[in-house]
């Protein structure tokens, strides 16, 4: 298998996929097409990095995440 090499492609500076640090207690966001088990690691990681405490629940074909503390 051959890979196409690309030059001068900038490295993305925004690594955050979800708005953990922008959230205030009581805020929530919805991730469509996601299972709770698939996003649990991201939620746990955000909590362990000091972004707050979060709760997630399955909702209408996706997951809703709330900041609770």
mmCIF file of the N, C-alpha and C atoms, coordinates in Angstrom:
data_MODEL
# 
_entry.id   MODEL 
# 
loop_
_atom_site.group_PDB 
_atom_site.id 
_atom_site.type_symbol 
_atom_site.label_atom_id 
_atom_site.label_alt_id 
_atom_site.label_comp_id 
_atom_site.label_asym_id 
_atom_site.label_entity_id 
_atom_site.label_seq_id 
_atom_site.pdbx_PDB_ins_code 
_atom_site.Cartn_x 
_atom_site.Cartn_y 
_atom_site.Cartn_z 
_atom_site.occupancy 
_atom_site.B_iso_or_equiv 
_atom_site.pdbx_formal_charge 
_atom_site.auth_seq_id 
_atom_site.auth_comp_id 
_atom_site.auth_asym_id 
_atom_site.auth_atom_id 
_atom_site.pdbx_PDB_model_num 
ATOM 1   N N  . UNK A 1 1  ? 0.838   -1.172 0.000  1.00 0.00 ? 1  UNK A N  1 
ATOM 2   C CA . UNK A 1 1  ? 0.000   0.000  0.000  1.00 0.00 ? 1  UNK A CA 1 
ATOM 3   C C  . UNK A 1 1  ? 0.888   1.242  0.000  1.00 0.00 ? 1  UNK A C  1 
ATOM 4   N N  . UNK A 1 2  ? 0.611   2.173  -0.852 1.00 0.00 ? 2  UNK A N  1 
ATOM 5   C CA . UNK A 1 2  ? 1.371   3.412  -0.925 1.00 0.00 ? 2  UNK A CA 1 
ATOM 6   C C  . UNK A 1 2  ? 0.545   4.552  -0.315 1.00 0.00 ? 2  UNK A C  1 
ATOM 7   N N  . UNK A 1 3  ? 1.210   5.415  0.408  1.00 0.00 ? 3  UNK A N  1 
ATOM 8   C CA . UNK A 1 3  ? 0.546   6.562  1.018  1.00 0.00 ? 3  UNK A CA 1 
ATOM 9   C C  . UNK A 1 3  ? 0.931   7.822  0.270  1.00 0.00 ? 3  UNK A C  1 
ATOM 10  N N  . UNK A 1 4  ? -0.012  8.708  0.122  1.00 0.00 ? 4  UNK A N  1 
ATOM 11  C CA . UNK A 1 4  ? 0.246   9.992  -0.529 1.00 0.00 ? 4  UNK A CA 1 
ATOM 12  C C  . UNK A 1 4  ? 0.852   10.931 0.504  1.00 0.00 ? 4  UNK A C  1 
ATOM 13  N N  . UNK A 1 5  ? 2.033   11.451 0.232  1.00 0.00 ? 5  UNK A N  1 
ATOM 14  C CA . UNK A 1 5  ? 2.687   12.394 1.121  1.00 0.00 ? 5  UNK A CA 1 
ATOM 15  C C  . UNK A 1 5  ? 2.180   13.802 0.827  1.00 0.00 ? 5  UNK A C  1 
ATOM 16  N N  . UNK A 1 6  ? 1.958   14.557 1.881  1.00 0.00 ? 6  UNK A N  1 
ATOM 17  C CA . UNK A 1 6  ? 1.514   15.941 1.730  1.00 0.00 ? 6  UNK A CA 1 
ATOM 18  C C  . UNK A 1 6  ? 2.453   16.841 2.513  1.00 0.00 ? 6  UNK A C  1 
ATOM 19  N N  . UNK A 1 7  ? 2.804   17.958 1.916  1.00 0.00 ? 7  UNK A N  1 
ATOM 20  C CA . UNK A 1 7  ? 3.697   18.916 2.566  1.00 0.00 ? 7  UNK A CA 1 
ATOM 21  C C  . UNK A 1 7  ? 2.947   20.216 2.842  1.00 0.00 ? 7  UNK A C  1 
ATOM 22  N N  . UNK A 1 8  ? 3.441   20.946 3.820  1.00 0.00 ? 8  UNK A N  1 
ATOM 23  C CA . UNK A 1 8  ? 2.902   22.258 4.183  1.00 0.00 ? 8  UNK A CA 1 
ATOM 24  C C  . UNK A 1 8  ? 1.436   22.212 4.602  1.00 0.00 ? 8  UNK A C  1 
ATOM 25  N N  . UNK A 1 9  ? 1.036   21.120 5.215  1.00 0.00 ? 9  UNK A N  1 
ATOM 26  C CA . UNK A 1 9  ? -0.322  21.018 5.751  1.00 0.00 ? 9  UNK A CA 1 
ATOM 27  C C  . UNK A 1 9  ? -0.224  21.370 7.240  1.00 0.00 ? 9  UNK A C  1 
ATOM 28  N N  . UNK A 1 10 ? -0.896  22.457 7.688  1.00 0.00 ? 10 UNK A N  1 
ATOM 29  C CA . UNK A 1 10 ? -0.747  22.883 9.081  1.00 0.00 ? 10 UNK A CA 1 
ATOM 30  C C  . UNK A 1 10 ? -1.349  21.884 10.071 1.00 0.00 ? 10 UNK A C  1 
ATOM 31  N N  . UNK A 1 11 ? -0.734  21.814 11.230 1.00 0.00 ? 11 UNK A N  1 
ATOM 32  C CA . UNK A 1 11 ? -1.233  20.961 12.306 1.00 0.00 ? 11 UNK A CA 1 
ATOM 33  C C  . UNK A 1 11 ? -2.379  21.698 12.977 1.00 0.00 ? 11 UNK A C  1 
ATOM 34  N N  . UNK A 1 12 ? -3.522  21.039 13.186 1.00 0.00 ? 12 UNK A N  1 
ATOM 35  C CA . UNK A 1 12 ? -4.634  21.704 13.861 1.00 0.00 ? 12 UNK A CA 1 
ATOM 36  C C  . UNK A 1 12 ? -4.241  22.116 15.281 1.00 0.00 ? 12 UNK A C  1 
ATOM 37  N N  . UNK A 1 13 ? -4.614  23.327 15.660 1.00 0.00 ? 13 UNK A N  1 
ATOM 38  C CA . UNK A 1 13 ? -4.276  23.819 16.995 1.00 0.00 ? 13 UNK A CA 1 
ATOM 39  C C  . UNK A 1 13 ? -5.387  23.534 17.993 1.00 0.00 ? 13 UNK A C  1 
ATOM 40  N N  . UNK A 1 14 ? -6.613  23.339 17.529 1.00 0.00 ? 14 UNK A N  1 
ATOM 41  C CA . UNK A 1 14 ? -7.734  23.082 18.422 1.00 0.00 ? 14 UNK A CA 1 
ATOM 42  C C  . UNK A 1 14 ? -7.921  21.584 18.575 1.00 0.00 ? 14 UNK A C  1 
ATOM 43  N N  . UNK A 1 15 ? -7.484  21.042 19.727 1.00 0.00 ? 15 UNK A N  1 
ATOM 44  C CA . UNK A 1 15 ? -7.597  19.609 19.958 1.00 0.00 ? 15 UNK A CA 1 
ATOM 45  C C  . UNK A 1 15 ? -8.888  19.243 20.675 1.00 0.00 ? 15 UNK A C  1 
ATOM 46  N N  . UNK A 1 16 ? -9.594  20.214 21.209 1.00 0.00 ? 16 UNK A N  1 
ATOM 47  C CA . UNK A 1 16 ? -10.787 19.939 21.999 1.00 0.00 ? 16 UNK A CA 1 
ATOM 48  C C  . UNK A 1 16 ? -11.978 19.704 21.076 1.00 0.00 ? 16 UNK A C  1 
ATOM 49  N N  . UNK A 1 17 ? -12.565 18.537 21.208 1.00 0.00 ? 17 UNK A N  1 
ATOM 50  C CA . UNK A 1 17 ? -13.710 18.183 20.370 1.00 0.00 ? 17 UNK A CA 1 
ATOM 51  C C  . UNK A 1 17 ? -15.023 18.627 21.007 1.00 0.00 ? 17 UNK A C  1 
ATOM 52  N N  . UNK A 1 18 ? -15.070 18.592 22.325 1.00 0.00 ? 18 UNK A N  1 
ATOM 53  C CA . UNK A 1 18 ? -16.291 18.936 23.050 1.00 0.00 ? 18 UNK A CA 1 
ATOM 54  C C  . UNK A 1 18 ? -16.039 20.182 23.912 1.00 0.00 ? 18 UNK A C  1 
ATOM 55  N N  . UNK A 1 19 ? -17.083 20.961 24.214 1.00 0.00 ? 19 UNK A N  1 
ATOM 56  C CA . UNK A 1 19 ? -16.902 22.255 24.897 1.00 0.00 ? 19 UNK A CA 1 
ATOM 57  C C  . UNK A 1 19 ? -16.812 22.168 26.421 1.00 0.00 ? 19 UNK A C  1 
ATOM 58  N N  . UNK A 1 20 ? -16.003 21.271 26.949 1.00 0.00 ? 20 UNK A N  1 
ATOM 59  C CA . UNK A 1 20 ? -15.952 21.053 28.390 1.00 0.00 ? 20 UNK A CA 1 
ATOM 60  C C  . UNK A 1 20 ? -15.696 22.327 29.171 1.00 0.00 ? 20 UNK A C  1 
ATOM 61  N N  . UNK A 1 21 ? -14.658 23.040 28.847 1.00 0.00 ? 21 UNK A N  1 
ATOM 62  C CA . UNK A 1 21 ? -14.241 24.223 29.623 1.00 0.00 ? 21 UNK A CA 1 
ATOM 63  C C  . UNK A 1 21 ? -15.166 25.424 29.434 1.00 0.00 ? 21 UNK A C  1 
ATOM 64  N N  . UNK A 1 22 ? -15.924 25.454 28.352 1.00 0.00 ? 22 UNK A N  1 
ATOM 65  C CA . UNK A 1 22 ? -16.843 26.573 28.100 1.00 0.00 ? 22 UNK A CA 1 
ATOM 66  C C  . UNK A 1 22 ? -18.159 26.421 28.854 1.00 0.00 ? 22 UNK A C  1 
ATOM 67  N N  . UNK A 1 23 ? -18.405 25.250 29.395 1.00 0.00 ? 23 UNK A N  1 
ATOM 68  C CA . UNK A 1 23 ? -19.692 24.974 30.032 1.00 0.00 ? 23 UNK A CA 1 
ATOM 69  C C  . UNK A 1 23 ? -19.764 25.508 31.453 1.00 0.00 ? 23 UNK A C  1 
ATOM 70  N N  . UNK A 1 24 ? -20.978 25.945 31.819 1.00 0.00 ? 24 UNK A N  1 
ATOM 71  C CA . UNK A 1 24 ? -21.287 26.331 33.183 1.00 0.00 ? 24 UNK A CA 1 
ATOM 72  C C  . UNK A 1 24 ? -22.200 25.253 33.757 1.00 0.00 ? 24 UNK A C  1 
ATOM 73  N N  . UNK A 1 25 ? -22.264 25.147 35.078 1.00 0.00 ? 25 UNK A N  1 
ATOM 74  C CA . UNK A 1 25 ? -23.125 24.157 35.716 1.00 0.00 ? 25 UNK A CA 1 
ATOM 75  C C  . UNK A 1 25 ? -24.554 24.348 35.214 1.00 0.00 ? 25 UNK A C  1 
ATOM 76  N N  . UNK A 1 26 ? -25.166 23.256 34.782 1.00 0.00 ? 26 UNK A N  1 
ATOM 77  C CA . UNK A 1 26 ? -26.521 23.290 34.235 1.00 0.00 ? 26 UNK A CA 1 
ATOM 78  C C  . UNK A 1 26 ? -26.555 23.288 32.714 1.00 0.00 ? 26 UNK A C  1 
ATOM 79  N N  . UNK A 1 27 ? -25.440 23.636 32.054 1.00 0.00 ? 27 UNK A N  1 
ATOM 80  C CA . UNK A 1 27 ? -25.368 23.593 30.592 1.00 0.00 ? 27 UNK A CA 1 
ATOM 81  C C  . UNK A 1 27 ? -25.324 22.150 30.117 1.00 0.00 ? 27 UNK A C  1 
ATOM 82  N N  . UNK A 1 28 ? -25.793 21.921 28.901 1.00 0.00 ? 28 UNK A N  1 
ATOM 83  C CA . UNK A 1 28 ? -25.710 20.591 28.308 1.00 0.00 ? 28 UNK A CA 1 
ATOM 84  C C  . UNK A 1 28 ? -25.478 20.723 26.807 1.00 0.00 ? 28 UNK A C  1 
ATOM 85  N N  . UNK A 1 29 ? -25.042 19.628 26.203 1.00 0.00 ? 29 UNK A N  1 
ATOM 86  C CA . UNK A 1 29 ? -24.949 19.563 24.747 1.00 0.00 ? 29 UNK A CA 1 
ATOM 87  C C  . UNK A 1 29 ? -25.299 18.158 24.307 1.00 0.00 ? 29 UNK A C  1 
ATOM 88  N N  . UNK A 1 30 ? -25.707 18.038 23.049 1.00 0.00 ? 30 UNK A N  1 
ATOM 89  C CA . UNK A 1 30 ? -26.172 16.774 22.482 1.00 0.00 ? 30 UNK A CA 1 
ATOM 90  C C  . UNK A 1 30 ? -25.199 16.313 21.415 1.00 0.00 ? 30 UNK A C  1 
ATOM 91  N N  . UNK A 1 31 ? -24.834 15.024 21.461 1.00 0.00 ? 31 UNK A N  1 
ATOM 92  C CA . UNK A 1 31 ? -23.967 14.427 20.449 1.00 0.00 ? 31 UNK A CA 1 
ATOM 93  C C  . UNK A 1 31 ? -24.798 13.386 19.707 1.00 0.00 ? 31 UNK A C  1 
ATOM 94  N N  . UNK A 1 32 ? -25.238 13.681 18.480 1.00 0.00 ? 32 UNK A N  1 
ATOM 95  C CA . UNK A 1 32 ? -26.081 12.734 17.748 1.00 0.00 ? 32 UNK A CA 1 
ATOM 96  C C  . UNK A 1 32 ? -25.303 11.496 17.303 1.00 0.00 ? 32 UNK A C  1 
ATOM 97  N N  . UNK A 1 33 ? -26.005 10.371 17.260 1.00 0.00 ? 33 UNK A N  1 
ATOM 98  C CA . UNK A 1 33 ? -25.424 9.132  16.754 1.00 0.00 ? 33 UNK A CA 1 
ATOM 99  C C  . UNK A 1 33 ? -24.358 8.516  17.629 1.00 0.00 ? 33 UNK A C  1 
ATOM 100 N N  . UNK A 1 34 ? -24.283 8.917  18.871 1.00 0.00 ? 34 UNK A N  1 
ATOM 101 C CA . UNK A 1 34 ? -23.249 8.430  19.780 1.00 0.00 ? 34 UNK A CA 1 
ATOM 102 C C  . UNK A 1 34 ? -23.910 7.587  20.870 1.00 0.00 ? 34 UNK A C  1 
ATOM 103 N N  . UNK A 1 35 ? -23.215 6.570  21.335 1.00 0.00 ? 35 UNK A N  1 
ATOM 104 C CA . UNK A 1 35 ? -23.683 5.757  22.455 1.00 0.00 ? 35 UNK A CA 1 
ATOM 105 C C  . UNK A 1 35 ? -22.986 6.240  23.732 1.00 0.00 ? 35 UNK A C  1 
ATOM 106 N N  . UNK A 1 36 ? -23.644 6.090  24.866 1.00 0.00 ? 36 UNK A N  1 
ATOM 107 C CA . UNK A 1 36 ? -23.058 6.505  26.140 1.00 0.00 ? 36 UNK A CA 1 
ATOM 108 C C  . UNK A 1 36 ? -21.713 5.815  26.346 1.00 0.00 ? 36 UNK A C  1 
ATOM 109 N N  . UNK A 1 37 ? -21.643 4.535  26.029 1.00 0.00 ? 37 UNK A N  1 
ATOM 110 C CA . UNK A 1 37 ? -20.391 3.802  26.230 1.00 0.00 ? 37 UNK A CA 1 
ATOM 111 C C  . UNK A 1 37 ? -19.256 4.346  25.360 1.00 0.00 ? 37 UNK A C  1 
ATOM 112 N N  . UNK A 1 38 ? -19.588 4.921  24.217 1.00 0.00 ? 38 UNK A N  1 
ATOM 113 C CA . UNK A 1 38 ? -18.567 5.444  23.308 1.00 0.00 ? 38 UNK A CA 1 
ATOM 114 C C  . UNK A 1 38 ? -18.012 6.784  23.763 1.00 0.00 ? 38 UNK A C  1 
ATOM 115 N N  . UNK A 1 39 ? -18.785 7.545  24.516 1.00 0.00 ? 39 UNK A N  1 
ATOM 116 C CA . UNK A 1 39 ? -18.324 8.876  24.933 1.00 0.00 ? 39 UNK A CA 1 
ATOM 117 C C  . UNK A 1 39 ? -17.900 8.910  26.394 1.00 0.00 ? 39 UNK A C  1 
ATOM 118 N N  . UNK A 1 40 ? -18.115 7.823  27.112 1.00 0.00 ? 40 UNK A N  1 
ATOM 119 C CA . UNK A 1 40 ? -17.801 7.783  28.547 1.00 0.00 ? 40 UNK A CA 1 
ATOM 120 C C  . UNK A 1 40 ? -16.332 8.103  28.827 1.00 0.00 ? 40 UNK A C  1 
ATOM 121 N N  . UNK A 1 41 ? -15.430 7.664  27.995 1.00 0.00 ? 41 UNK A N  1 
ATOM 122 C CA . UNK A 1 41 ? -14.007 7.942  28.189 1.00 0.00 ? 41 UNK A CA 1 
ATOM 123 C C  . UNK A 1 41 ? -13.687 9.417  28.076 1.00 0.00 ? 41 UNK A C  1 
ATOM 124 N N  . UNK A 1 42 ? -14.317 10.096 27.129 1.00 0.00 ? 42 UNK A N  1 
ATOM 125 C CA . UNK A 1 42 ? -14.108 11.537 26.965 1.00 0.00 ? 42 UNK A CA 1 
ATOM 126 C C  . UNK A 1 42 ? -14.645 12.305 28.168 1.00 0.00 ? 42 UNK A C  1 
ATOM 127 N N  . UNK A 1 43 ? -15.809 11.883 28.661 1.00 0.00 ? 43 UNK A N  1 
ATOM 128 C CA . UNK A 1 43 ? -16.411 12.524 29.833 1.00 0.00 ? 43 UNK A CA 1 
ATOM 129 C C  . UNK A 1 43 ? -15.515 12.327 31.052 1.00 0.00 ? 43 UNK A C  1 
ATOM 130 N N  . UNK A 1 44 ? -15.039 11.119 31.246 1.00 0.00 ? 44 UNK A N  1 
ATOM 131 C CA . UNK A 1 44 ? -14.158 10.811 32.370 1.00 0.00 ? 44 UNK A CA 1 
ATOM 132 C C  . UNK A 1 44 ? -12.854 11.595 32.265 1.00 0.00 ? 44 UNK A C  1 
ATOM 133 N N  . UNK A 1 45 ? -12.303 11.673 31.074 1.00 0.00 ? 45 UNK A N  1 
ATOM 134 C CA . UNK A 1 45 ? -11.063 12.415 30.873 1.00 0.00 ? 45 UNK A CA 1 
ATOM 135 C C  . UNK A 1 45 ? -11.212 13.894 31.167 1.00 0.00 ? 45 UNK A C  1 
ATOM 136 N N  . UNK A 1 46 ? -12.337 14.480 30.743 1.00 0.00 ? 46 UNK A N  1 
ATOM 137 C CA . UNK A 1 46 ? -12.580 15.895 31.016 1.00 0.00 ? 46 UNK A CA 1 
ATOM 138 C C  . UNK A 1 46 ? -12.669 16.138 32.511 1.00 0.00 ? 46 UNK A C  1 
ATOM 139 N N  . UNK A 1 47 ? -13.327 15.242 33.222 1.00 0.00 ? 47 UNK A N  1 
ATOM 140 C CA . UNK A 1 47 ? -13.443 15.379 34.680 1.00 0.00 ? 47 UNK A CA 1 
ATOM 141 C C  . UNK A 1 47 ? -12.076 15.269 35.348 1.00 0.00 ? 47 UNK A C  1 
ATOM 142 N N  . UNK A 1 48 ? -11.281 14.309 34.918 1.00 0.00 ? 48 UNK A N  1 
ATOM 143 C CA . UNK A 1 48 ? -9.974  14.111 35.555 1.00 0.00 ? 48 UNK A CA 1 
ATOM 144 C C  . UNK A 1 48 ? -8.995  15.238 35.231 1.00 0.00 ? 48 UNK A C  1 
ATOM 145 N N  . UNK A 1 49 ? -9.221  15.968 34.143 1.00 0.00 ? 49 UNK A N  1 
ATOM 146 C CA . UNK A 1 49 ? -8.381  17.120 33.802 1.00 0.00 ? 49 UNK A CA 1 
ATOM 147 C C  . UNK A 1 49 ? -8.876  18.403 34.453 1.00 0.00 ? 49 UNK A C  1 
ATOM 148 N N  . UNK A 1 50 ? -9.896  18.304 35.311 1.00 0.00 ? 50 UNK A N  1 
ATOM 149 C CA . UNK A 1 50 ? -10.339 19.463 36.076 1.00 0.00 ? 50 UNK A CA 1 
ATOM 150 C C  . UNK A 1 50 ? -11.380 20.338 35.405 1.00 0.00 ? 50 UNK A C  1 
ATOM 151 N N  . UNK A 1 51 ? -12.042 19.841 34.374 1.00 0.00 ? 51 UNK A N  1 
ATOM 152 C CA . UNK A 1 51 ? -13.051 20.651 33.676 1.00 0.00 ? 51 UNK A CA 1 
ATOM 153 C C  . UNK A 1 51 ? -14.382 20.668 34.415 1.00 0.00 ? 51 UNK A C  1 
ATOM 154 N N  . UNK A 1 52 ? -14.551 19.835 35.418 1.00 0.00 ? 52 UNK A N  1 
ATOM 155 C CA . UNK A 1 52 ? -15.792 19.782 36.180 1.00 0.00 ? 52 UNK A CA 1 
ATOM 156 C C  . UNK A 1 52 ? -16.305 18.361 36.267 1.00 0.00 ? 52 UNK A C  1 
ATOM 157 N N  . UNK A 1 53 ? -17.540 18.228 36.743 1.00 0.00 ? 53 UNK A N  1 
ATOM 158 C CA . UNK A 1 53 ? -18.186 16.920 36.803 1.00 0.00 ? 53 UNK A CA 1 
ATOM 159 C C  . UNK A 1 53 ? -19.334 16.915 35.810 1.00 0.00 ? 53 UNK A C  1 
ATOM 160 N N  . UNK A 1 54 ? -19.520 15.780 35.150 1.00 0.00 ? 54 UNK A N  1 
ATOM 161 C CA . UNK A 1 54 ? -20.500 15.676 34.080 1.00 0.00 ? 54 UNK A CA 1 
ATOM 162 C C  . UNK A 1 54 ? -21.367 14.448 34.248 1.00 0.00 ? 54 UNK A C  1 
ATOM 163 N N  . UNK A 1 55 ? -22.540 14.505 33.671 1.00 0.00 ? 55 UNK A N  1 
ATOM 164 C CA . UNK A 1 55 ? -23.470 13.366 33.652 1.00 0.00 ? 55 UNK A CA 1 
ATOM 165 C C  . UNK A 1 55 ? -23.919 13.196 32.209 1.00 0.00 ? 55 UNK A C  1 
ATOM 166 N N  . UNK A 1 56 ? -24.003 11.964 31.741 1.00 0.00 ? 56 UNK A N  1 
ATOM 167 C CA . UNK A 1 56 ? -24.472 11.739 30.379 1.00 0.00 ? 56 UNK A CA 1 
ATOM 168 C C  . UNK A 1 56 ? -25.586 10.699 30.362 1.00 0.00 ? 56 UNK A C  1 
ATOM 169 N N  . UNK A 1 57 ? -26.528 10.888 29.452 1.00 0.00 ? 57 UNK A N  1 
ATOM 170 C CA . UNK A 1 57 ? -27.670 9.991  29.299 1.00 0.00 ? 57 UNK A CA 1 
ATOM 171 C C  . UNK A 1 57 ? -27.996 9.837  27.818 1.00 0.00 ? 57 UNK A C  1 
ATOM 172 N N  . UNK A 1 58 ? -28.429 8.628  27.455 1.00 0.00 ? 58 UNK A N  1 
ATOM 173 C CA . UNK A 1 58 ? -28.893 8.380  26.088 1.00 0.00 ? 58 UNK A CA 1 
ATOM 174 C C  . UNK A 1 58 ? -30.170 9.182  25.859 1.00 0.00 ? 58 UNK A C  1 
ATOM 175 N N  . UNK A 1 59 ? -30.294 9.759  24.667 1.00 0.00 ? 59 UNK A N  1 
ATOM 176 C CA . UNK A 1 59 ? -31.448 10.591 24.358 1.00 0.00 ? 59 UNK A CA 1 
ATOM 177 C C  . UNK A 1 59 ? -31.671 10.640 22.846 1.00 0.00 ? 59 UNK A C  1 
ATOM 178 N N  . UNK A 1 60 ? -32.805 10.163 22.376 1.00 0.00 ? 60 UNK A N  1 
ATOM 179 C CA . UNK A 1 60 ? -33.228 10.314 20.973 1.00 0.00 ? 60 UNK A CA 1 
ATOM 180 C C  . UNK A 1 60 ? -32.124 10.049 19.947 1.00 0.00 ? 60 UNK A C  1 
ATOM 181 N N  . UNK A 1 61 ? -31.492 8.900  20.007 1.00 0.00 ? 61 UNK A N  1 
ATOM 182 C CA . UNK A 1 61 ? -30.479 8.551  19.006 1.00 0.00 ? 61 UNK A CA 1 
ATOM 183 C C  . UNK A 1 61 ? -29.131 9.191  19.222 1.00 0.00 ? 61 UNK A C  1 
ATOM 184 N N  . UNK A 1 62 ? -28.824 9.572  20.432 1.00 0.00 ? 62 UNK A N  1 
ATOM 185 C CA . UNK A 1 62 ? -27.531 10.180 20.731 1.00 0.00 ? 62 UNK A CA 1 
ATOM 186 C C  . UNK A 1 62 ? -27.324 10.228 22.225 1.00 0.00 ? 62 UNK A C  1 
ATOM 187 N N  . UNK A 1 63 ? -26.471 11.148 22.658 1.00 0.00 ? 63 UNK A N  1 
ATOM 188 C CA . UNK A 1 63 ? -26.165 11.297 24.073 1.00 0.00 ? 63 UNK A CA 1 
ATOM 189 C C  . UNK A 1 63 ? -26.216 12.778 24.441 1.00 0.00 ? 63 UNK A C  1 
ATOM 190 N N  . UNK A 1 64 ? -26.847 13.080 25.561 1.00 0.00 ? 64 UNK A N  1 
ATOM 191 C CA . UNK A 1 64 ? -26.833 14.439 26.105 1.00 0.00 ? 64 UNK A CA 1 
ATOM 192 C C  . UNK A 1 64 ? -25.920 14.433 27.321 1.00 0.00 ? 64 UNK A C  1 
ATOM 193 N N  . UNK A 1 65 ? -25.068 15.463 27.409 1.00 0.00 ? 65 UNK A N  1 
ATOM 194 C CA . UNK A 1 65 ? -24.108 15.593 28.500 1.00 0.00 ? 65 UNK A CA 1 
ATOM 195 C C  . UNK A 1 65 ? -24.359 16.898 29.228 1.00 0.00 ? 65 UNK A C  1 
ATOM 196 N N  . UNK A 1 66 ? -24.494 16.803 30.554 1.00 0.00 ? 66 UNK A N  1 
ATOM 197 C CA . UNK A 1 66 ? -24.715 17.966 31.403 1.00 0.00 ? 66 UNK A CA 1 
ATOM 198 C C  . UNK A 1 66 ? -23.502 18.204 32.284 1.00 0.00 ? 66 UNK A C  1 
ATOM 199 N N  . UNK A 1 67 ? -23.217 19.463 32.561 1.00 0.00 ? 67 UNK A N  1 
ATOM 200 C CA . UNK A 1 67 ? -22.194 19.786 33.562 1.00 0.00 ? 67 UNK A CA 1 
ATOM 201 C C  . UNK A 1 67 ? -22.940 19.911 34.886 1.00 0.00 ? 67 UNK A C  1 
ATOM 202 N N  . UNK A 1 68 ? -22.540 19.127 35.892 1.00 0.00 ? 68 UNK A N  1 
ATOM 203 C CA . UNK A 1 68 ? -23.267 19.116 37.154 1.00 0.00 ? 68 UNK A CA 1 
ATOM 204 C C  . UNK A 1 68 ? -22.473 19.744 38.309 1.00 0.00 ? 68 UNK A C  1 
ATOM 205 N N  . UNK A 1 69 ? -21.211 20.002 38.119 1.00 0.00 ? 69 UNK A N  1 
ATOM 206 C CA . UNK A 1 69 ? -20.414 20.659 39.168 1.00 0.00 ? 69 UNK A CA 1 
ATOM 207 C C  . UNK A 1 69 ? -19.132 21.219 38.580 1.00 0.00 ? 69 UNK A C  1 
# 
